[in-house]
């Protein structure tokens, strides 16, 4: 499968379902359905794996962890990671 990115690049998925790894949600595009974002300094309510909203770096956080800026790109917002895409009707 492939996905046309908003910057014109093409993302191609080479993984079988068994090989898929966690990452950021790309379908639907954020312009249609923005994912929940957590800002640096906010505390997590439970142990969770989050991805940087800019570079996609994944990090595990414990319960009541204060979110830092991303250690890879210094961005200040995080979003829940996904491991699989659940397709839904966007006309709803």
Secondary structure as a PSIPRED ss2 file (coil, helix, strand):
# PSIPRED VFORMAT (PSIPRED V4.0)

   1 X C   1.000  0.000  0.000
   2 X E   0.000  0.000  1.000
   3 X E   0.000  0.000  1.000
   4 X E   0.000  0.000  1.000
   5 X C   1.000  0.000  0.000
   6 X C   1.000  0.000  0.000
   7 X C   1.000  0.000  0.000
   8 X C   1.000  0.000  0.000
   9 X C   1.000  0.000  0.000
  10 X E   0.000  0.000  1.000
  11 X E   0.000  0.000  1.000
  12 X E   0.000  0.000  1.000
  13 X C   1.000  0.000  0.000
  14 X C   1.000  0.000  0.000
  15 X C   1.000  0.000  0.000
  16 X C   1.000  0.000  0.000
  17 X H   0.000  1.000  0.000
  18 X H   0.000  1.000  0.000
  19 X H   0.000  1.000  0.000
  20 X C   1.000  0.000  0.000
  21 X C   1.000  0.000  0.000
  22 X C   1.000  0.000  0.000
  23 X E   0.000  0.000  1.000
  24 X C   1.000  0.000  0.000
  25 X C   1.000  0.000  0.000
  26 X C   1.000  0.000  0.000
  27 X C   1.000  0.000  0.000
  28 X C   1.000  0.000  0.000
  29 X C   1.000  0.000  0.000
  30 X C   1.000  0.000  0.000
  31 X C   1.000  0.000  0.000
  32 X C   1.000  0.000  0.000
  33 X C   1.000  0.000  0.000
  34 X C   1.000  0.000  0.000
  35 X C   1.000  0.000  0.000
  36 X C   1.000  0.000  0.000
  37 X C   1.000  0.000  0.000
  38 X E   0.000  0.000  1.000
  39 X E   0.000  0.000  1.000
  40 X C   1.000  0.000  0.000
  41 X C   1.000  0.000  0.000
  42 X C   1.000  0.000  0.000
  43 X E   0.000  0.000  1.000
  44 X C   1.000  0.000  0.000
  45 X C   1.000  0.000  0.000
  46 X C   1.000  0.000  0.000
  47 X C   1.000  0.000  0.000
  48 X E   0.000  0.000  1.000
  49 X E   0.000  0.000  1.000
  50 X E   0.000  0.000  1.000
  51 X E   0.000  0.000  1.000
  52 X E   0.000  0.000  1.000
  53 X C   1.000  0.000  0.000
  54 X C   1.000  0.000  0.000
  55 X C   1.000  0.000  0.000
  56 X C   1.000  0.000  0.000
  57 X C   1.000  0.000  0.000
  58 X E   0.000  0.000  1.000
  59 X E   0.000  0.000  1.000
  60 X E   0.000  0.000  1.000
  61 X E   0.000  0.000  1.000
  62 X C   1.000  0.000  0.000
  63 X C   1.000  0.000  0.000
  64 X C   1.000  0.000  0.000
  65 X C   1.000  0.000  0.000
  66 X E   0.000  0.000  1.000
  67 X C   1.000  0.000  0.000
  68 X C   1.000  0.000  0.000
  69 X C   1.000  0.000  0.000
  70 X C   1.000  0.000  0.000
  71 X C   1.000  0.000  0.000
  72 X C   1.000  0.000  0.000
  73 X C   1.000  0.000  0.000
  74 X C   1.000  0.000  0.000
  75 X C   1.000  0.000  0.000
  76 X C   1.000  0.000  0.000
  77 X E   0.000  0.000  1.000
  78 X E   0.000  0.000  1.000
  79 X E   0.000  0.000  1.000
  80 X E   0.000  0.000  1.000
  81 X C   1.000  0.000  0.000
  82 X E   0.000  0.000  1.000
  83 X C   1.000  0.000  0.000
  84 X C   1.000  0.000  0.000
  85 X C   1.000  0.000  0.000
  86 X C   1.000  0.000  0.000
  87 X C   1.000  0.000  0.000
  88 X C   1.000  0.000  0.000
  89 X C   1.000  0.000  0.000
  90 X C   1.000  0.000  0.000
  91 X C   1.000  0.000  0.000
  92 X C   1.000  0.000  0.000
